[in-house]
Amino acid sequence: MWTWLICLIYILGRIVHKSLTKMRNVIIL
C-alpha cells in the first residue's frame, strides 16, 4: 500500500515538474 502511494506521489511530482518547466520556457520565450 505504501509503495503504491509513493509511486503516485512520484508520478504527480514529475507531471508538476514538467508543467513548471514548460511554463518557465514559455515565460522565457
CHARMM internal coordinates of N, CA and C (Angstrom, degrees):
IC EDIT
DIST 1 N 1 CA 1.4605
DIST 1 CA 1 C 1.5377
ANGL 1 N 1 CA 1 C 110.19
DIST 1 C 2 N 1.3407
ANGL 1 CA 1 C 2 N 115.95
DIHE 1 N 1 CA 1 C 2 N -46.71
DIST 2 N 2 CA 1.4753
ANGL 1 C 2 N 2 CA 119.74
DIHE 1 CA 1 C 2 N 2 CA -179.73
DIST 2 CA 2 C 1.5224
ANGL 2 N 2 CA 2 C 111.53
DIHE 1 C 2 N 2 CA 2 C -62.59
DIST 2 C 3 N 1.3221
ANGL 2 CA 2 C 3 N 116.03
DIHE 2 N 2 CA 2 C 3 N -41.07
DIST 3 N 3 CA 1.4693
ANGL 2 C 3 N 3 CA 120.09
DIHE 2 CA 2 C 3 N 3 CA -178.47
DIST 3 CA 3 C 1.5241
ANGL 3 N 3 CA 3 C 110.91
DIHE 2 C 3 N 3 CA 3 C -62.17
DIST 3 C 4 N 1.3319
ANGL 3 CA 3 C 4 N 116.81
DIHE 3 N 3 CA 3 C 4 N -38.89
DIST 4 N 4 CA 1.4681
ANGL 3 C 4 N 4 CA 121.76
DIHE 3 CA 3 C 4 N 4 CA 179.49
DIST 4 CA 4 C 1.5168
ANGL 4 N 4 CA 4 C 109.87
DIHE 3 C 4 N 4 CA 4 C -64.64
DIST 4 C 5 N 1.3383
ANGL 4 CA 4 C 5 N 116.22
DIHE 4 N 4 CA 4 C 5 N -41.42
DIST 5 N 5 CA 1.4680
ANGL 4 C 5 N 5 CA 122.04
DIHE 4 CA 4 C 5 N 5 CA 179.36
DIST 5 CA 5 C 1.5262
ANGL 5 N 5 CA 5 C 109.88
DIHE 4 C 5 N 5 CA 5 C -63.43
DIST 5 C 6 N 1.3300
ANGL 5 CA 5 C 6 N 116.87
DIHE 5 N 5 CA 5 C 6 N -44.19
DIST 6 N 6 CA 1.4735
ANGL 5 C 6 N 6 CA 122.11
DIHE 5 CA 5 C 6 N 6 CA 179.52
DIST 6 CA 6 C 1.5286
ANGL 6 N 6 CA 6 C 109.62
DIHE 5 C 6 N 6 CA 6 C -62.35
DIST 6 C 7 N 1.3336
ANGL 6 CA 6 C 7 N 116.78
DIHE 6 N 6 CA 6 C 7 N -42.28
DIST 7 N 7 CA 1.4709
ANGL 6 C 7 N 7 CA 120.97
DIHE 6 CA 6 C 7 N 7 CA 178.91
DIST 7 CA 7 C 1.5242
ANGL 7 N 7 CA 7 C 110.56
DIHE 6 C 7 N 7 CA 7 C -61.48
DIST 7 C 8 N 1.3298
ANGL 7 CA 7 C 8 N 116.80
DIHE 7 N 7 CA 7 C 8 N -43.17
DIST 8 N 8 CA 1.4586
ANGL 7 C 8 N 8 CA 121.96
DIHE 7 CA 7 C 8 N 8 CA -179.44
DIST 8 CA 8 C 1.5214
ANGL 8 N 8 CA 8 C 110.78
DIHE 7 C 8 N 8 CA 8 C -62.46
DIST 8 C 9 N 1.3453
ANGL 8 CA 8 C 9 N 116.74
DIHE 8 N 8 CA 8 C 9 N -45.42
DIST 9 N 9 CA 1.4694
ANGL 8 C 9 N 9 CA 122.11
DIHE 8 CA 8 C 9 N 9 CA 178.89
DIST 9 CA 9 C 1.5313
ANGL 9 N 9 CA 9 C 109.50
DIHE 8 C 9 N 9 CA 9 C -62.18
DIST 9 C 10 N 1.3447
ANGL 9 CA 9 C 10 N 116.69
DIHE 9 N 9 CA 9 C 10 N -42.07
DIST 10 N 10 CA 1.4586
ANGL 9 C 10 N 10 CA 121.64
DIHE 9 CA 9 C 10 N 10 CA -179.79
DIST 10 CA 10 C 1.5297
ANGL 10 N 10 CA 10 C 111.40
DIHE 9 C 10 N 10 CA 10 C -61.58
DIST 10 C 11 N 1.3453
ANGL 10 CA 10 C 11 N 116.47
DIHE 10 N 10 CA 10 C 11 N -45.47
DIST 11 N 11 CA 1.4678
ANGL 10 C 11 N 11 CA 121.89
DIHE 10 CA 10 C 11 N 11 CA 179.73
DIST 11 CA 11 C 1.5322
ANGL 11 N 11 CA 11 C 110.13
DIHE 10 C 11 N 11 CA 11 C -63.93
DIST 11 C 12 N 1.3445
ANGL 11 CA 11 C 12 N 116.39
DIHE 11 N 11 CA 11 C 12 N -44.43
DIST 12 N 12 CA 1.4724
ANGL 11 C 12 N 12 CA 120.87
DIHE 11 CA 11 C 12 N 12 CA 178.92
DIST 12 CA 12 C 1.5212
ANGL 12 N 12 CA 12 C 110.24
DIHE 11 C 12 N 12 CA 12 C -61.15
DIST 12 C 13 N 1.3184
ANGL 12 CA 12 C 13 N 116.75
DIHE 12 N 12 CA 12 C 13 N -43.09
DIST 13 N 13 CA 1.4573
ANGL 12 C 13 N 13 CA 122.05
DIHE 12 CA 12 C 13 N 13 CA 179.17
DIST 13 CA 13 C 1.5212
ANGL 13 N 13 CA 13 C 112.00
DIHE 12 C 13 N 13 CA 13 C -60.66
DIST 13 C 14 N 1.3317
ANGL 13 CA 13 C 14 N 115.45
DIHE 13 N 13 CA 13 C 14 N -41.49
DIST 14 N 14 CA 1.4720
ANGL 13 C 14 N 14 CA 119.97
DIHE 13 CA 13 C 14 N 14 CA 178.92
DIST 14 CA 14 C 1.5282
ANGL 14 N 14 CA 14 C 111.11
DIHE 13 C 14 N 14 CA 14 C -64.49
DIST 14 C 15 N 1.3490
ANGL 14 CA 14 C 15 N 116.46
DIHE 14 N 14 CA 14 C 15 N -41.94
DIST 15 N 15 CA 1.4700
ANGL 14 C 15 N 15 CA 121.27
DIHE 14 CA 14 C 15 N 15 CA 179.92
DIST 15 CA 15 C 1.5264
ANGL 15 N 15 CA 15 C 109.54
DIHE 14 C 15 N 15 CA 15 C -63.25
DIST 15 C 16 N 1.3440
ANGL 15 CA 15 C 16 N 116.22
DIHE 15 N 15 CA 15 C 16 N -44.36
DIST 16 N 16 CA 1.4666
ANGL 15 C 16 N 16 CA 121.24
DIHE 15 CA 15 C 16 N 16 CA -179.97
DIST 16 CA 16 C 1.5289
ANGL 16 N 16 CA 16 C 109.67
DIHE 15 C 16 N 16 CA 16 C -62.44
DIST 16 C 17 N 1.3406
ANGL 16 CA 16 C 17 N 116.37
DIHE 16 N 16 CA 16 C 17 N -43.69
DIST 17 N 17 CA 1.4654
ANGL 16 C 17 N 17 CA 121.09
DIHE 16 CA 16 C 17 N 17 CA -179.62
DIST 17 CA 17 C 1.5383
ANGL 17 N 17 CA 17 C 110.58
DIHE 16 C 17 N 17 CA 17 C -61.53
DIST 17 C 18 N 1.3358
ANGL 17 CA 17 C 18 N 115.84
DIHE 17 N 17 CA 17 C 18 N -42.86
DIST 18 N 18 CA 1.4742
ANGL 17 C 18 N 18 CA 120.79
DIHE 17 CA 17 C 18 N 18 CA 179.35
DIST 18 CA 18 C 1.5134
ANGL 18 N 18 CA 18 C 110.88
DIHE 17 C 18 N 18 CA 18 C -61.59
DIST 18 C 19 N 1.3410
ANGL 18 CA 18 C 19 N 116.46
DIHE 18 N 18 CA 18 C 19 N -46.91
DIST 19 N 19 CA 1.4656
ANGL 18 C 19 N 19 CA 120.84
DIHE 18 CA 18 C 19 N 19 CA -179.40
DIST 19 CA 19 C 1.5287
ANGL 19 N 19 CA 19 C 110.97
DIHE 18 C 19 N 19 CA 19 C -63.95
DIST 19 C 20 N 1.3423
ANGL 19 CA 19 C 20 N 116.98
DIHE 19 N 19 CA 19 C 20 N -38.36
DIST 20 N 20 CA 1.4659
ANGL 19 C 20 N 20 CA 120.94
DIHE 19 CA 19 C 20 N 20 CA 179.25
DIST 20 CA 20 C 1.5253
ANGL 20 N 20 CA 20 C 110.90
DIHE 19 C 20 N 20 CA 20 C -64.75
DIST 20 C 21 N 1.3345
ANGL 20 CA 20 C 21 N 116.79
DIHE 20 N 20 CA 20 C 21 N -43.72
DIST 21 N 21 CA 1.4639
ANGL 20 C 21 N 21 CA 120.67
DIHE 20 CA 20 C 21 N 21 CA 179.28
DIST 21 CA 21 C 1.5326
ANGL 21 N 21 CA 21 C 109.93
DIHE 20 C 21 N 21 CA 21 C -64.87
DIST 21 C 22 N 1.3284
ANGL 21 CA 21 C 22 N 117.21
DIHE 21 N 21 CA 21 C 22 N -37.85
DIST 22 N 22 CA 1.4607
ANGL 21 C 22 N 22 CA 121.68
DIHE 21 CA 21 C 22 N 22 CA 178.97
DIST 22 CA 22 C 1.5265
ANGL 22 N 22 CA 22 C 109.96
DIHE 21 C 22 N 22 CA 22 C -63.59
DIST 22 C 23 N 1.3479
ANGL 22 CA 22 C 23 N 116.27
DIHE 22 N 22 CA 22 C 23 N -46.01
DIST 23 N 23 CA 1.4574
ANGL 22 C 23 N 23 CA 121.83
DIHE 22 CA 22 C 23 N 23 CA 178.39
DIST 23 CA 23 C 1.5287
ANGL 23 N 23 CA 23 C 110.62
DIHE 22 C 23 N 23 CA 23 C -60.52
DIST 23 C 24 N 1.3278
ANGL 23 CA 23 C 24 N 116.49
DIHE 23 N 23 CA 23 C 24 N -43.25
DIST 24 N 24 CA 1.4651
ANGL 23 C 24 N 24 CA 122.20
DIHE 23 CA 23 C 24 N 24 CA 179.99
DIST 24 CA 24 C 1.5260
ANGL 24 N 24 CA 24 C 110.13
DIHE 23 C 24 N 24 CA 24 C -61.81
DIST 24 C 25 N 1.3247
ANGL 24 CA 24 C 25 N 116.80
DIHE 24 N 24 CA 24 C 25 N -42.77
DIST 25 N 25 CA 1.4714
ANGL 24 C 25 N 25 CA 121.30
DIHE 24 CA 24 C 25 N 25 CA 179.10
DIST 25 CA 25 C 1.5257
ANGL 25 N 25 CA 25 C 110.40
DIHE 24 C 25 N 25 CA 25 C -62.31
DIST 25 C 26 N 1.3265
ANGL 25 CA 25 C 26 N 116.74
DIHE 25 N 25 CA 25 C 26 N -40.85
DIST 26 N 26 CA 1.4675
ANGL 25 C 26 N 26 CA 121.62
DIHE 25 CA 25 C 26 N 26 CA 179.62
DIST 26 CA 26 C 1.5228
ANGL 26 N 26 CA 26 C 109.51
DIHE 25 C 26 N 26 CA 26 C -64.34
DIST 26 C 27 N 1.3425
ANGL 26 CA 26 C 27 N 116.75
DIHE 26 N 26 CA 26 C 27 N -43.11
DIST 27 N 27 CA 1.4691
ANGL 26 C 27 N 27 CA 121.32
DIHE 26 CA 26 C 27 N 27 CA -179.62
DIST 27 CA 27 C 1.5434
ANGL 27 N 27 CA 27 C 109.78
DIHE 26 C 27 N 27 CA 27 C -63.86
DIST 27 C 28 N 1.3412
ANGL 27 CA 27 C 28 N 116.75
DIHE 27 N 27 CA 27 C 28 N -42.09
DIST 28 N 28 CA 1.4699
ANGL 27 C 28 N 28 CA 121.36
DIHE 27 CA 27 C 28 N 28 CA -179.56
DIST 28 CA 28 C 1.5379
ANGL 28 N 28 CA 28 C 109.46
DIHE 27 C 28 N 28 CA 28 C -64.30
DIST 28 C 29 N 1.3214
ANGL 28 CA 28 C 29 N 116.42
DIHE 28 N 28 CA 28 C 29 N -44.20
DIST 29 N 29 CA 1.4636
ANGL 28 C 29 N 29 CA 121.19
DIHE 28 CA 28 C 29 N 29 CA -179.48
DIST 29 CA 29 C 1.5258
ANGL 29 N 29 CA 29 C 109.94
DIHE 28 C 29 N 29 CA 29 C -70.33
END
COOR INIT
IC SEED 1 N 1 CA 1 C
IC BUILD
